[in-house]
Amino acid sequence: MEEKRAASSHTVMNELVLPNDTNGFGNLMGGRLMYWMDIAAAMASSKHCNAPSMTASVDNISFKNPIKLGNIVHIEAKVTRAFTTSMEIHIQVWGEDMLHQYKYESNEAYFTFVALDPHGKPRPVPKIIPETEEEKRLYDGALRRRQIRLILGGKMSPAEANELKALFFGTTI
Ligand SMILES: CC(C)(COP(=O)(O)OP(=O)(O)OC[C@H]1O[C@@H](n2cnc3c(N)ncnc32)[C@H](O)[C@@H]1OP(=O)(O)O)[C@@H](O)C(=O)NCCC(=O)NCCS
């Protein structure tokens, strides 16, 4: 299967925060933002594998700054690394105040999507080619993040997590 550039999956999505998207403080609801992040991740992963894909897991999301009513939500998604049938997608979110013309960080997160065949079963995905320094940094960290989430999801035993063992103990034994 032909490898693909990480940049090919780059997805940009914008939304305007309307009253129905907000909580009692006039800020964007976290759940609404996670819904939009999931859609951006789905578009990035499907661009990479040219197939339908499904959310397998979402790593922890910490909200740094609330996004205000009337502001723009700017979401960028890109596949960091592809494994056998799964892909890790990095999401970054900013708020944008159009009146005062400034952008502020909201949060970032990692989503894992699995490519599906016509029978709804996991199917192989192309490997990824990281090109920029940032893409290479994210690619290198993806194995460790994958091992953490598979251990937490009960899909891997800590004894198998060689990347993590090397990180903490400097050895894979
Ligand atoms: C995601 C799902 C397809 C995986 O199916 P499965 O039978 O566990 O298949 P496998 O064990 O072969 O795993 C397939 C891939 O998913 C990955 N995976 C499974 N569970 C995972 C988890 N909790 N976190 C991260 N990756 C996970 C595996 O590591 C594997 O990746 P790889 O092929 O690149 O090594 C299945 O668990 C599922 O359908 N879950 C529900 C998804 C859903 O409803 N999403 C929200 C609505 S869209």
The ligand as a MOL file (V3000), in Angstrom:
LIG
                    3D

  0  0  0     0  0            999 V3000
M  V30 BEGIN CTAB
M  V30 COUNTS 48 50 0 0 0
M  V30 BEGIN ATOM
M  V30 1 C -12.7960 0.5040 17.3180 0
M  V30 2 C -13.1870 -0.9280 16.9740 0
M  V30 3 C -13.5870 -0.9810 15.4970 0
M  V30 4 C -11.9780 -1.8150 17.1820 0
M  V30 5 O -12.4100 -3.1140 16.9110 0
M  V30 6 P -11.6990 -4.3920 17.5600 0
M  V30 7 O -12.5350 -5.5630 17.3420 0
M  V30 8 O -11.2290 -4.0590 18.9390 0
M  V30 9 O -10.5240 -4.5730 16.5570 0
M  V30 10 P -9.0150 -4.8090 16.8620 0
M  V30 11 O -8.7380 -5.3630 18.2180 0
M  V30 12 O -8.5250 -5.5770 15.6650 0
M  V30 13 O -8.4300 -3.3460 16.8240 0
M  V30 14 C -8.4270 -2.6230 15.6230 0
M  V30 15 C -7.5520 -1.4300 15.8440 0
M  V30 16 O -8.1660 -0.5770 16.8090 0
M  V30 17 C -7.2290 -0.2480 17.8030 0
M  V30 18 N -7.9400 -0.0520 19.0490 0
M  V30 19 C -8.8540 -0.8700 19.5920 0
M  V30 20 N -9.2810 -0.3480 20.7700 0
M  V30 21 C -8.6070 0.8140 20.9410 0
M  V30 22 C -8.5890 1.8170 21.9590 0
M  V30 23 N -9.3670 1.7180 23.0590 0
M  V30 24 N -7.7640 2.8730 21.8020 0
M  V30 25 C -6.9870 2.9870 20.7180 0
M  V30 26 N -6.9460 2.0670 19.7010 0
M  V30 27 C -7.7580 1.0120 19.8440 0
M  V30 28 C -6.3030 -1.4470 17.8700 0
M  V30 29 O -5.0690 -1.1080 18.4770 0
M  V30 30 C -6.1770 -1.7940 16.4070 0
M  V30 31 O -5.2430 -0.9130 15.8150 0
M  V30 32 P -4.1090 -1.4660 14.7880 0
M  V30 33 O -4.7990 -2.3660 13.8010 0
M  V30 34 O -3.5760 -0.2580 14.1180 0
M  V30 35 O -3.1000 -2.1940 15.6090 0
M  V30 36 C -14.3480 -1.4460 17.8720 0
M  V30 37 O -13.9060 -1.4850 19.2230 0
M  V30 38 C -15.5770 -0.6180 17.7640 0
M  V30 39 O -16.3450 -0.7630 16.8500 0
M  V30 40 N -15.7980 0.2770 18.7620 0
M  V30 41 C -16.9260 1.1880 18.7340 0
M  V30 42 C -16.5510 2.4500 17.9770 0
M  V30 43 C -17.6450 3.4890 18.0370 0
M  V30 44 O -18.7980 3.1710 18.1720 0
M  V30 45 N -17.2220 4.7560 17.9620 0
M  V30 46 C -18.0800 5.8870 18.2180 0
M  V30 47 C -19.1080 6.0860 17.2170 0
M  V30 48 S -18.4660 6.4360 15.6210 0
M  V30 END ATOM
M  V30 BEGIN BOND
M  V30 1 1 1 2
M  V30 2 1 2 3
M  V30 3 1 2 4
M  V30 4 1 2 36
M  V30 5 1 4 5
M  V30 6 1 5 6
M  V30 7 2 6 7
M  V30 8 1 6 8
M  V30 9 1 6 9
M  V30 10 1 9 10
M  V30 11 2 10 11
M  V30 12 1 10 12
M  V30 13 1 10 13
M  V30 14 1 13 14
M  V30 15 1 14 15
M  V30 16 1 15 16
M  V30 17 1 15 30
M  V30 18 1 16 17
M  V30 19 1 17 18
M  V30 20 1 17 28
M  V30 21 1 18 19
M  V30 22 1 18 27
M  V30 23 2 19 20
M  V30 24 1 20 21
M  V30 25 1 21 22
M  V30 26 2 21 27
M  V30 27 1 22 23
M  V30 28 2 22 24
M  V30 29 1 24 25
M  V30 30 2 25 26
M  V30 31 1 26 27
M  V30 32 1 28 29
M  V30 33 1 28 30
M  V30 34 1 30 31
M  V30 35 1 31 32
M  V30 36 2 32 33
M  V30 37 1 32 34
M  V30 38 1 32 35
M  V30 39 1 36 37
M  V30 40 1 36 38
M  V30 41 2 38 39
M  V30 42 1 38 40
M  V30 43 1 40 41
M  V30 44 1 41 42
M  V30 45 1 42 43
M  V30 46 2 43 44
M  V30 47 1 43 45
M  V30 48 1 45 46
M  V30 49 1 46 47
M  V30 50 1 47 48
M  V30 END BOND
M  V30 END CTAB
M  END
